[in-house]
Every structure is written in structure tokens, then in C-alpha cells.
């Protein structure tokens, strides 16, 4: 099992910045990737950004150029730097960790991000 704890959400004005962090603990060896998802009210959960074990990343088109995912292997954390925030970024943001063998697909409890116009 992998336990994930997010932090860093909050209320910010449009154009502002926030940094989310996700601390991983437990059986964290050989994680294939870690990711941030978000879910706005009445909408499906969507992938925001993902970082693979080799360091490659991918982003949703809606956040490219504004958000940056990074990791600190020594601290077992993954962060999401969010700049130029928009009201449509308002959502609960979830951290996710996936490993193929043995299979793990863990989620954090979520952290609320609210962007006011």
C-alpha cells in the first residue's frame, strides 16, 4: 500500500499562484508514475499532470505553460506549481500513485483549490 497526503490548497485570486505537495509513504518502491488529478463540482475527475519514474512529464492542454509538476525523490514528494490561476481551475485536487507490479493505484484525500475572479 502507498499512502498519499496532499497539502497546499486554498483560496487565491485569478492570476495568482499556489503550490500543492503530495507526500508518499508506505510501499513506495518502483512507482511507475505519480500524478495530479482534479474534480470540479458536477464534472468528471480529470488528469492535470503526471510525472513518470524516468522524469518525463505530461500535462492537460488546459494547464500547459501554467502548471509544473516536479518530484523530490529524497523526500518522497511530488509537487504541482500552479501559476496564472483561473477560476476554471477551481476543483478538488487529488494526488495519485501507480505501480504495475505489485499493482498499486493509490489516491490522496484531496485538497481544495478555489480561484476567485
LOKOLDO-175532 format. One record per atom (N, C-alpha, C, CB): residue number from 0; residue in one letter; chain; atom name; x, y, z. Coordinates in Angstrom, 1 decimal. Glycine has a CB too. Layout:
<nodes>
NODE  seq  type  mol  atom       x       y       z
NODE  NUM     A    A    CA       X       Y       Z
...
</nodes>
This chain:
<nodes>
NODE  seq  type  mol  atom       x       y       z
NODE    0     X    A     N     0.8    -1.2     0.0
NODE    0     X    A    CA     0.0     0.0     0.0
NODE    0     X    A     C     0.9     1.2     0.0
NODE    0     X    A    CB    -0.9     0.0     1.2
NODE    1     X    A     N     0.4     2.3    -0.7
NODE    1     X    A    CA     1.0     3.6    -0.7
NODE    1     X    A     C     0.0     4.6    -0.1
NODE    1     X    A    CB     1.5     4.0    -2.1
NODE    2     X    A     N     0.5     5.3     0.9
NODE    2     X    A    CA    -0.3     6.4     1.4
NODE    2     X    A     C     0.1     7.7     0.9
NODE    2     X    A    CB    -0.2     6.4     3.0
NODE    3     X    A     N    -0.9     8.5     0.5
NODE    3     X    A    CA    -0.6     9.9     0.0
NODE    3     X    A     C    -1.3    10.9     0.8
NODE    3     X    A    CB    -1.0     9.9    -1.5
NODE    4     X    A     N    -0.6    12.0     1.1
NODE    4     X    A    CA    -1.2    13.1     1.8
NODE    4     X    A     C    -0.9    14.4     1.0
NODE    4     X    A    CB    -0.7    13.2     3.3
NODE    5     X    A     N    -2.0    15.1     0.6
NODE    5     X    A    CA    -1.8    16.4    -0.1
NODE    5     X    A     C    -1.8    17.5     0.9
NODE    5     X    A    CB    -2.9    16.5    -1.2
NODE    6     X    A     N    -1.2    18.6     0.4
NODE    6     X    A    CA    -1.3    19.9     1.2
NODE    6     X    A     C    -1.1    21.0     0.2
NODE    6     X    A    CB    -0.2    19.9     2.3
NODE    7     X    A     N    -1.4    22.2     0.7
NODE    7     X    A    CA    -1.1    23.4    -0.1
NODE    7     X    A     C    -2.3    24.0    -0.8
NODE    7     X    A    CB    -0.2    23.1    -1.1
NODE    8     X    A     N    -3.5    23.5    -0.7
NODE    8     X    A    CA    -4.7    24.1    -1.4
NODE    8     X    A     C    -5.1    25.3    -0.6
NODE    8     X    A    CB    -5.8    23.1    -1.4
NODE    9     X    A     N    -6.0    26.0    -1.2
NODE    9     X    A    CA    -6.5    27.3    -0.6
NODE    9     X    A     C    -7.3    28.1    -1.6
NODE    9     X    A    CB    -5.4    28.0     0.0
NODE   10     X    A     N    -7.5    29.4    -1.1
NODE   10     X    A    CA    -8.2    30.4    -1.9
NODE   10     X    A     C    -7.2    31.4    -2.5
NODE   10     X    A    CB    -9.3    31.1    -1.1
NODE   11     X    A     N    -7.3    31.6    -3.8
NODE   11     X    A    CA    -6.4    32.6    -4.4
NODE   11     X    A     C    -7.2    33.4    -5.5
NODE   11     X    A    CB    -5.2    31.9    -5.0
NODE   12     X    A     N    -6.8    34.6    -5.7
NODE   12     X    A    CA    -7.4    35.4    -6.8
NODE   12     X    A     C    -6.9    34.9    -8.1
NODE   12     X    A    CB    -7.1    36.9    -6.6
NODE   13     X    A     N    -7.7    35.2    -9.2
NODE   13     X    A    CA    -7.3    34.9   -10.5
NODE   13     X    A     C    -5.9    35.6   -10.8
NODE   13     X    A    CB    -8.3    35.3   -11.5
NODE   14     X    A     N    -5.1    34.8   -11.5
NODE   14     X    A    CA    -3.7    35.3   -11.8
NODE   14     X    A     C    -2.7    35.0   -10.7
NODE   14     X    A    CB    -3.8    36.8   -11.9
NODE   15     X    A     N    -3.2    34.5    -9.6
NODE   15     X    A    CA    -2.2    34.1    -8.5
NODE   15     X    A     C    -1.6    32.8    -8.7
NODE   15     X    A    CB    -3.0    34.2    -7.2
NODE   16     X    A     N    -0.9    32.3    -7.7
NODE   16     X    A    CA    -0.2    31.1    -7.7
NODE   16     X    A     C    -0.4    30.3    -6.4
NODE   16     X    A    CB     1.3    31.3    -7.9
NODE   17     X    A     N    -0.4    29.0    -6.6
NODE   17     X    A    CA    -0.4    28.0    -5.4
NODE   17     X    A     C     0.5    26.9    -5.7
NODE   17     X    A    CB    -1.8    27.5    -5.2
NODE   18     X    A     N     1.0    26.3    -4.7
NODE   18     X    A    CA     1.9    25.1    -4.8
NODE   18     X    A     C     1.3    24.0    -4.0
NODE   18     X    A    CB     3.4    25.4    -4.4
NODE   19     X    A     N     1.0    22.9    -4.6
NODE   19     X    A    CA     0.5    21.7    -4.0
NODE   19     X    A     C     1.6    20.7    -3.8
NODE   19     X    A    CB    -0.7    21.1    -4.8
NODE   20     X    A     N     1.5    20.0    -2.6
NODE   20     X    A    CA     2.5    19.0    -2.4
NODE   20     X    A     C     1.8    17.7    -2.0
NODE   20     X    A    CB     3.5    19.4    -1.2
NODE   21     X    A     N     2.5    16.6    -2.3
NODE   21     X    A    CA     1.9    15.3    -2.0
NODE   21     X    A     C     3.1    14.4    -1.4
NODE   21     X    A    CB     1.3    14.6    -3.3
NODE   22     X    A     N     2.9    14.0    -0.2
NODE   22     X    A    CA     3.9    13.2     0.5
NODE   22     X    A     C     3.5    11.7     0.4
NODE   22     X    A    CB     4.1    13.6     1.9
NODE   23     X    A     N     4.4    10.9    -0.1
NODE   23     X    A    CA     4.1     9.5    -0.2
NODE   23     X    A     C     4.8     8.7     0.9
NODE   23     X    A    CB     4.5     9.0    -1.6
NODE   24     X    A     N     4.2     7.7     1.4
NODE   24     X    A    CA     4.8     6.8     2.4
NODE   24     X    A     C     4.2     5.4     2.2
NODE   24     X    A    CB     4.5     7.3     3.8
NODE   25     X    A     N     4.9     4.5     2.8
NODE   25     X    A    CA     4.5     3.1     2.7
NODE   25     X    A     C     5.4     2.3     1.7
NODE   25     X    A    CB     3.0     3.0     2.3
NODE   26     X    A     N     4.7     1.5     0.9
NODE   26     X    A    CA     5.4     0.7    -0.1
NODE   26     X    A     C     5.6     1.4    -1.4
NODE   26     X    A    CB     4.7    -0.7    -0.3
NODE   27     X    A     N     6.6     2.3    -1.4
NODE   27     X    A    CA     6.7     3.3    -2.5
NODE   27     X    A     C     7.7     2.9    -3.5
NODE   27     X    A    CB     7.1     4.6    -1.9
NODE   28     X    A     N     8.3     1.7    -3.4
NODE   28     X    A    CA     9.3     1.3    -4.4
NODE   28     X    A     C     8.7     1.1    -5.8
NODE   28     X    A    CB    10.0     0.0    -3.9
NODE   29     X    A     N     9.5     1.4    -6.8
NODE   29     X    A    CA     9.1     1.1    -8.2
NODE   29     X    A     C     7.8     1.7    -8.6
NODE   29     X    A    CB     9.0    -0.4    -8.4
NODE   30     X    A     N     7.5     2.9    -8.1
NODE   30     X    A    CA     6.3     3.6    -8.5
NODE   30     X    A     C     6.5     4.0   -10.0
NODE   30     X    A    CB     6.0     4.9    -7.7
NODE   31     X    A     N     5.5     3.6   -10.9
NODE   31     X    A    CA     5.7     3.9   -12.3
NODE   31     X    A     C     5.5     5.4   -12.5
NODE   31     X    A    CB     4.7     3.1   -13.1
NODE   32     X    A     N     4.5     6.0   -12.0
NODE   32     X    A    CA     4.3     7.4   -12.1
NODE   32     X    A     C     3.4     7.9   -10.9
NODE   32     X    A    CB     3.6     7.8   -13.4
NODE   33     X    A     N     3.5     9.2   -10.8
NODE   33     X    A    CA     2.7    10.0    -9.8
NODE   33     X    A     C     2.0    11.1   -10.6
NODE   33     X    A    CB     3.5    10.5    -8.6
NODE   34     X    A     N     0.8    11.4   -10.2
NODE   34     X    A    CA     0.0    12.4   -11.0
NODE   34     X    A     C    -0.9    13.2   -10.1
NODE   34     X    A    CB    -0.8    11.6   -12.0
NODE   35     X    A     N    -1.3    14.3   -10.7
NODE   35     X    A    CA    -2.3    15.2   -10.0
NODE   35     X    A     C    -3.6    15.1   -10.9
NODE   35     X    A    CB    -1.8    16.6    -9.8
NODE   36     X    A     N    -4.7    14.9   -10.3
NODE   36     X    A    CA    -6.0    14.9   -11.0
NODE   36     X    A     C    -6.8    16.0   -10.3
NODE   36     X    A    CB    -6.7    13.6   -10.9
NODE   37     X    A     N    -7.9    16.5   -10.9
NODE   37     X    A    CA    -8.8    17.4   -10.3
NODE   37     X    A     C   -10.2    17.1   -10.6
NODE   37     X    A    CB    -8.4    18.8   -10.7
NODE   38     X    A     N   -11.1    17.4    -9.7
NODE   38     X    A    CA   -12.5    17.2   -10.0
NODE   38     X    A     C   -13.3    18.5    -9.5
NODE   38     X    A    CB   -13.0    16.0    -9.3
NODE   39     X    A     N   -13.9    19.1   -10.5
NODE   39     X    A    CA   -14.8    20.2   -10.2
NODE   39     X    A     C   -16.2    19.8    -9.9
NODE   39     X    A    CB   -14.7    21.3   -11.4
NODE   40     X    A     N   -17.0    20.6    -9.2
NODE   40     X    A    CA   -18.4    20.1    -9.0
NODE   40     X    A     C   -19.1    19.8   -10.2
NODE   40     X    A    CB   -19.1    21.2    -8.2
NODE   41     X    A     N   -19.8    18.6   -10.2
NODE   41     X    A    CA   -20.6    18.2   -11.4
NODE   41     X    A     C   -19.8    17.8   -12.6
NODE   41     X    A    CB   -21.4    19.4   -11.8
NODE   42     X    A     N   -18.5    17.6   -12.4
NODE   42     X    A    CA   -17.6    17.2   -13.6
NODE   42     X    A     C   -16.9    15.9   -13.2
NODE   42     X    A    CB   -16.7    18.3   -14.0
NODE   43     X    A     N   -16.4    15.3   -14.2
NODE   43     X    A    CA   -15.6    14.1   -14.0
NODE   43     X    A     C   -14.2    14.4   -13.5
NODE   43     X    A    CB   -15.5    13.2   -15.3
NODE   44     X    A     N   -13.6    13.5   -12.8
NODE   44     X    A    CA   -12.2    13.7   -12.5
NODE   44     X    A     C   -11.3    13.7   -13.7
NODE   44     X    A    CB   -11.7    12.6   -11.4
NODE   45     X    A     N   -10.4    14.6   -13.8
NODE   45     X    A    CA    -9.5    14.7   -15.0
NODE   45     X    A     C    -8.0    14.8   -14.6
NODE   45     X    A    CB    -9.9    15.9   -15.9
NODE   46     X    A     N    -7.2    14.3   -15.5
NODE   46     X    A    CA    -5.8    14.3   -15.3
NODE   46     X    A     C    -5.3    15.7   -15.5
NODE   46     X    A    CB    -5.1    13.3   -16.2
NODE   47     X    A     N    -4.5    16.2   -14.6
NODE   47     X    A    CA    -3.9    17.5   -14.7
NODE   47     X    A     C    -2.4    17.4   -15.2
NODE   47     X    A    CB    -3.9    18.3   -13.3
NODE   48     X    A     N    -1.6    16.6   -14.5
NODE   48     X    A    CA    -0.2    16.4   -14.8
NODE   48     X    A     C     0.3    15.1   -14.3
NODE   48     X    A    CB     0.6    17.6   -14.3
NODE   49     X    A     N     1.3    14.6   -14.9
NODE   49     X    A    CA     1.8    13.3   -14.5
NODE   49     X    A     C     3.3    13.3   -14.7
NODE   49     X    A    CB     1.2    12.1   -15.3
NODE   50     X    A     N     4.0    12.7   -13.8
NODE   50     X    A    CA     5.5    12.5   -13.9
NODE   50     X    A     C     5.9    11.1   -13.7
NODE   50     X    A    CB     6.2    13.4   -12.8
NODE   51     X    A     N     6.6    10.6   -14.7
NODE   51     X    A    CA     7.0     9.2   -14.7
NODE   51     X    A     C     8.3     8.9   -13.9
NODE   51     X    A    CB     7.1     8.6   -16.1
NODE   52     X    A     N     8.6     7.7   -13.6
NODE   52     X    A    CA     9.8     7.4   -12.9
NODE   52     X    A     C    11.1     7.9   -13.6
NODE   52     X    A    CB     9.9     5.9   -12.6
NODE   53     X    A     N    11.0     7.9   -14.9
NODE   53     X    A    CA    12.2     8.4   -15.6
NODE   53     X    A     C    12.3     9.9   -15.7
NODE   53     X    A    CB    12.2     7.8   -17.0
NODE   54     X    A     N    11.3    10.6   -15.2
NODE   54     X    A    CA    11.3    12.0   -15.1
NODE   54     X    A     C    10.5    12.7   -16.2
NODE   54     X    A    CB    12.7    12.5   -15.3
NODE   55     X    A     N    10.0    12.0   -17.2
NODE   55     X    A    CA     9.2    12.6   -18.2
NODE   55     X    A     C     7.8    13.0   -17.6
NODE   55     X    A    CB     9.0    11.7   -19.4
NODE   56     X    A     N     7.3    14.0   -18.3
NODE   56     X    A    CA     6.0    14.6   -17.7
NODE   56     X    A     C     5.0    14.7   -18.9
NODE   56     X    A    CB     6.3    15.9   -17.0
NODE   57     X    A     N     3.8    14.8   -18.5
NODE   57     X    A    CA     2.7    15.3   -19.5
NODE   57     X    A     C     1.7    16.0   -18.7
NODE   57     X    A    CB     2.1    14.1   -20.2
NODE   58     X    A     N     1.0    16.9   -19.5
NODE   58     X    A    CA     0.1    17.8   -18.9
NODE   58     X    A     C    -1.2    17.9   -19.7
NODE   58     X    A    CB     0.7    19.2   -18.8
NODE   59     X    A     N    -2.3    18.2   -19.0
NODE   59     X    A    CA    -3.5    18.5   -19.7
NODE   59     X    A     C    -3.3    19.8   -20.5
NODE   59     X    A    CB    -4.7    18.7   -18.7
NODE   60     X    A     N    -4.0    19.9   -21.7
NODE   60     X    A    CA    -3.8    21.1   -22.5
NODE   60     X    A     C    -4.2    22.3   -21.8
NODE   60     X    A    CB    -4.6    20.9   -23.8
NODE   61     X    A     N    -5.2    22.2   -20.9
NODE   61     X    A    CA    -5.7    23.4   -20.3
NODE   61     X    A     C    -4.7    24.0   -19.3
NODE   61     X    A    CB    -7.0    23.1   -19.6
NODE   62     X    A     N    -3.7    23.3   -18.9
NODE   62     X    A    CA    -2.7    23.8   -17.9
NODE   62     X    A     C    -1.3    23.9   -18.4
NODE   62     X    A    CB    -2.7    22.9   -16.7
NODE   63     X    A     N    -1.1    23.5   -19.7
NODE   63     X    A    CA     0.3    23.6   -20.2
NODE   63     X    A     C     0.7    25.1   -20.2
NODE   63     X    A    CB     0.3    23.1   -21.7
NODE   64     X    A     N     2.0    25.2   -19.8
NODE   64     X    A    CA     2.6    26.6   -19.7
NODE   64     X    A     C     2.3    27.3   -18.4
NODE   64     X    A    CB     2.1    27.4   -20.8
NODE   65     X    A     N     1.3    26.8   -17.6
NODE   65     X    A    CA     1.0    27.4   -16.4
NODE   65     X    A     C     1.3    26.6   -15.1
NODE   65     X    A    CB    -0.5    27.8   -16.4
NODE   66     X    A     N     1.2    25.3   -15.3
NODE   66     X    A    CA     1.5    24.3   -14.2
NODE   66     X    A     C     2.7    23.6   -14.4
NODE   66     X    A    CB     0.3    23.4   -14.0
NODE   67     X    A     N     3.4    23.2   -13.4
NODE   67     X    A    CA     4.6    22.4   -13.5
NODE   67     X    A     C     4.6    21.4   -12.4
NODE   67     X    A    CB     5.9    23.3   -13.3
NODE   68     X    A     N     4.8    20.1   -12.8
NODE   68     X    A    CA     4.9    19.0   -11.8
NODE   68     X    A     C     6.3    18.7   -11.6
NODE   68     X    A    CB     4.1    17.8   -12.3
NODE   69     X    A     N     6.7    18.4   -10.4
NODE   69     X    A    CA     8.1    18.0   -10.1
NODE   69     X    A     C     8.1    17.0    -8.9
NODE   69     X    A    CB     8.9    19.3    -9.7
NODE   70     X    A     N     9.2    16.4    -8.7
NODE   70     X    A    CA     9.3    15.5    -7.6
NODE   70     X    A     C    10.6    15.6    -6.9
NODE   70     X    A    CB     9.1    14.1    -8.1
NODE   71     X    A     N    10.6    15.2    -5.6
NODE   71     X    A    CA    11.8    15.2    -4.8
NODE   71     X    A     C    11.9    13.8    -4.3
NODE   71     X    A    CB    11.8    16.2    -3.6
NODE   72     X    A     N    12.8    13.0    -4.9
NODE   72     X    A    CA    12.9    11.6    -4.6
NODE   72     X    A     C    13.4    11.4    -3.2
NODE   72     X    A    CB    13.8    10.9    -5.5
NODE   73     X    A     N    14.3    12.3    -2.7
NODE   73     X    A    CA    14.8    12.1    -1.3
NODE   73     X    A     C    13.7    12.3    -0.3
NODE   73     X    A    CB    15.9    13.1    -1.1
NODE   74     X    A     N    12.7    13.1    -0.6
NODE   74     X    A    CA    11.7    13.4     0.4
NODE   74     X    A     C    10.4    12.6     0.0
NODE   74     X    A    CB    11.4    14.9     0.4
NODE   75     X    A     N    10.4    11.9    -1.1
NODE   75     X    A    CA     9.2    11.1    -1.5
NODE   75     X    A     C     8.0    12.1    -1.7
NODE   75     X    A    CB     8.9    10.0    -0.5
NODE   76     X    A     N     8.2    13.2    -2.3
NODE   76     X    A    CA     7.1    14.1    -2.5
NODE   76     X    A     C     7.0    14.5    -4.0
NODE   76     X    A    CB     7.4    15.4    -1.7
NODE   77     X    A     N     5.8    14.8    -4.4
NODE   77     X    A    CA     5.6    15.3    -5.7
NODE   77     X    A     C     4.8    16.7    -5.5
NODE   77     X    A    CB     4.7    14.3    -6.6
NODE   78     X    A     N     5.2    17.6    -6.3
NODE   78     X    A    CA     4.6    19.0    -6.2
NODE   78     X    A     C     4.0    19.4    -7.5
NODE   78     X    A    CB     5.6    20.0    -5.7
NODE   79     X    A     N     3.0    20.3    -7.3
NODE   79     X    A    CA     2.4    20.9    -8.5
NODE   79     X    A     C     2.4    22.4    -8.3
NODE   79     X    A    CB     0.9    20.4    -8.7
NODE   80     X    A     N     3.3    23.1    -9.1
NODE   80     X    A    CA     3.3    24.6    -9.0
NODE   80     X    A     C     2.3    25.1   -10.0
NODE   80     X    A    CB     4.7    25.1    -9.4
NODE   81     X    A     N     1.4    25.9    -9.5
NODE   81     X    A    CA     0.3    26.4   -10.4
NODE   81     X    A     C     0.4    27.9   -10.4
NODE   81     X    A    CB    -1.1    25.9    -9.8
NODE   82     X    A     N     0.6    28.4   -11.6
NODE   82     X    A    CA     0.7    29.9   -11.8
NODE   82     X    A     C    -0.4    30.3   -12.8
NODE   82     X    A    CB     2.1    30.2   -12.5
NODE   83     X    A     N    -0.6    31.6   -12.8
NODE   83     X    A    CA    -1.6    32.2   -13.6
NODE   83     X    A     C    -3.0    31.5   -13.5
NODE   83     X    A    CB    -1.2    32.2   -15.1
NODE   84     X    A     N    -3.4    31.3   -12.3
NODE   84     X    A    CA    -4.6    30.5   -12.0
NODE   84     X    A     C    -5.8    31.2   -12.5
NODE   84     X    A    CB    -4.7    30.3   -10.5
NODE   85     X    A     N    -6.8    30.4   -13.0
NODE   85     X    A    CA    -8.0    30.9   -13.5
NODE   85     X    A     C    -9.2    30.3   -12.7
NODE   85     X    A    CB    -8.2    30.5   -15.0
NODE   86     X    A     N   -10.3    31.0   -12.7
NODE   86     X    A    CA   -11.5    30.5   -12.0
NODE   86     X    A     C   -11.8    29.1   -12.4
NODE   86     X    A    CB   -12.7    31.4   -12.2
NODE   87     X    A     N   -11.6    28.7   -13.6
NODE   87     X    A    CA   -11.9    27.4   -14.1
NODE   87     X    A     C   -10.9    26.3   -13.5
NODE   87     X    A    CB   -11.9    27.3   -15.6
NODE   88     X    A     N    -9.9    26.7   -12.8
NODE   88     X    A    CA    -9.0    25.8   -12.2
NODE   88     X    A     C    -9.6    25.3   -10.8
NODE   88     X    A    CB    -7.6    26.4   -12.0
NODE   89     X    A     N   -10.6    26.0   -10.4
NODE   89     X    A    CA   -11.2    25.6    -9.1
NODE   89     X    A     C   -11.7    24.2    -9.1
NODE   89     X    A    CB   -12.4    26.6    -8.8
NODE   90     X    A     N   -11.2    23.4    -8.1
NODE   90     X    A    CA   -11.6    22.0    -8.1
NODE   90     X    A     C   -10.9    21.4    -6.8
NODE   90     X    A    CB   -11.1    21.2    -9.3
NODE   91     X    A     N   -11.3    20.2    -6.5
NODE   91     X    A    CA   -10.5    19.4    -5.5
NODE   91     X    A     C    -9.4    18.7    -6.3
NODE   91     X    A    CB   -11.4    18.4    -4.8
NODE   92     X    A     N    -8.2    18.8    -5.8
NODE   92     X    A    CA    -7.0    18.3    -6.5
NODE   92     X    A     C    -6.6    17.0    -5.7
NODE   92     X    A    CB    -5.9    19.3    -6.6
NODE   93     X    A     N    -6.4    15.9    -6.5
NODE   93     X    A    CA    -6.0    14.7    -5.9
NODE   93     X    A     C    -4.6    14.2    -6.4
NODE   93     X    A    CB    -7.1    13.6    -6.2
NODE   94     X    A     N    -3.9    13.7    -5.5
NODE   94     X    A    CA    -2.6    13.0    -5.8
NODE   94     X    A     C    -2.9    11.6    -6.1
NODE   94     X    A    CB    -1.6    13.2    -4.7
NODE   95     X    A     N    -2.1    11.0    -7.0
NODE   95     X    A    CA    -2.3     9.6    -7.4
NODE   95     X    A     C    -0.9     9.0    -7.7
NODE   95     X    A    CB    -3.2     9.5    -8.7
NODE   96     X    A     N    -0.8     7.7    -7.2
NODE   96     X    A    CA     0.4     7.0    -7.5
NODE   96     X    A     C     0.1     5.6    -8.0
NODE   96     X    A    CB     1.2     6.8    -6.1
NODE   97     X    A     N     0.8     5.2    -9.1
NODE   97     X    A    CA     0.5     3.9    -9.7
NODE   97     X    A     C     1.8     3.1    -9.9
NODE   97     X    A    CB    -0.1     4.2   -11.1
NODE   98     X    A     N     1.6     1.8    -9.6
NODE   98     X    A    CA     2.7     0.9    -9.8
NODE   98     X    A     C     2.1    -0.4   -10.4
NODE   98     X    A    CB     3.5     0.5    -8.4
NODE   99     X    A     N     2.9    -0.9   -11.4
NODE   99     X    A    CA     2.4    -2.1   -12.1
NODE   99     X    A     C     2.5    -3.4   -11.3
NODE   99     X    A    CB     3.1    -2.3   -13.4
NODE  100     X    A     N     3.7    -3.6   -10.7
NODE  100     X    A    CA     3.9    -4.9   -10.0
NODE  100     X    A     C     4.6    -4.6    -8.7
NODE  100     X    A    CB     4.7    -5.9   -10.9
NODE  101     X    A     N     4.1    -5.1    -7.6
NODE  101     X    A    CA     2.7    -5.4    -7.4
NODE  101     X    A     C     1.8    -4.2    -7.7
NODE  101     X    A    CB     2.4    -6.1    -6.0
NODE  102     X    A     N     0.6    -4.5    -8.1
NODE  102     X    A    CA    -0.3    -3.4    -8.6
NODE  102     X    A     C    -0.7    -2.5    -7.4
NODE  102     X    A    CB    -1.5    -3.9    -9.2
NODE  103     X    A     N    -0.5    -1.2    -7.6
NODE  103     X    A    CA    -0.9    -0.2    -6.7
NODE  103     X    A     C    -1.6     1.0    -7.5
NODE  103     X    A    CB     0.3     0.3    -5.8
NODE  104     X    A     N    -2.7     1.4    -7.0
NODE  104     X    A    CA    -3.3     2.6    -7.6
NODE  104     X    A     C    -3.9     3.4    -6.4
NODE  104     X    A    CB    -4.4     2.3    -8.6
NODE  105     X    A     N    -3.1     4.3    -5.8
NODE  105     X    A    CA    -3.4     4.9    -4.6
NODE  105     X    A     C    -3.8     6.4    -4.8
NODE  105     X    A    CB    -2.3     4.9    -3.6
NODE  106     X    A     N    -4.7     6.9    -4.0
NODE  106     X    A    CA    -5.2     8.3    -4.1
NODE  106     X    A     C    -5.1     8.9    -2.7
NODE  106     X    A    CB    -6.7     8.3    -4.5
NODE  107     X    A     N    -4.8    10.2    -2.7
NODE  107     X    A    CA    -4.9    11.0    -1.6
NODE  107     X    A     C    -6.3    11.4    -1.3
NODE  107     X    A    CB    -4.0    12.2    -1.7
NODE  108     X    A     N    -6.4    12.2    -0.2
NODE  108     X    A    CA    -7.8    12.6     0.3
NODE  108     X    A     C    -8.3    13.8    -0.5
NODE  108     X    A    CB    -7.8    12.9     1.7
NODE  109     X    A     N    -7.4    14.5    -1.2
NODE  109     X    A    CA    -7.8    15.7    -2.0
NODE  109     X    A     C    -7.6    17.0    -1.2
NODE  109     X    A    CB    -9.2    15.6    -2.4
NODE  110     X    A     N    -7.3    18.0    -1.9
NODE  110     X    A    CA    -7.2    19.3    -1.4
NODE  110     X    A     C    -7.9    20.3    -2.2
NODE  110     X    A    CB    -5.7    19.7    -1.2
NODE  111     X    A     N    -8.6    21.2    -1.6
NODE  111     X    A    CA    -9.5    22.2    -2.3
NODE  111     X    A     C    -8.7    23.4    -2.8
NODE  111     X    A    CB   -10.7    22.7    -1.5
NODE  112     X    A     N    -8.8    23.7    -4.1
NODE  112     X    A    CA    -8.3    24.9    -4.7
NODE  112     X    A     C    -9.4    25.7    -5.2
NODE  112     X    A    CB    -7.2    24.5    -5.9
NODE  113     X    A     N    -9.5    26.9    -4.8
NODE  113     X    A    CA   -10.6    27.8    -5.2
NODE  113     X    A     C    -9.9    29.1    -5.7
NODE  113     X    A    CB   -11.5    28.2    -4.0
NODE  114     X    A     N   -10.3    29.5    -7.0
NODE  114     X    A    CA    -9.7    30.6    -7.6
NODE  114     X    A     C   -10.9    31.6    -7.8
NODE  114     X    A    CB    -9.0    30.3    -9.0
NODE  115     X    A     N   -10.8    32.8    -7.2
NODE  115     X    A    CA   -11.8    33.8    -7.3
NODE  115     X    A     C   -11.5    34.7    -8.5
NODE  115     X    A    CB   -12.0    34.5    -6.0
NODE  116     X    A     N   -12.6    35.2    -9.1
NODE  116     X    A    CA   -12.4    36.1   -10.3
NODE  116     X    A     C   -12.4    37.6    -9.8
NODE  116     X    A    CB   -13.6    35.9   -11.3
</nodes>
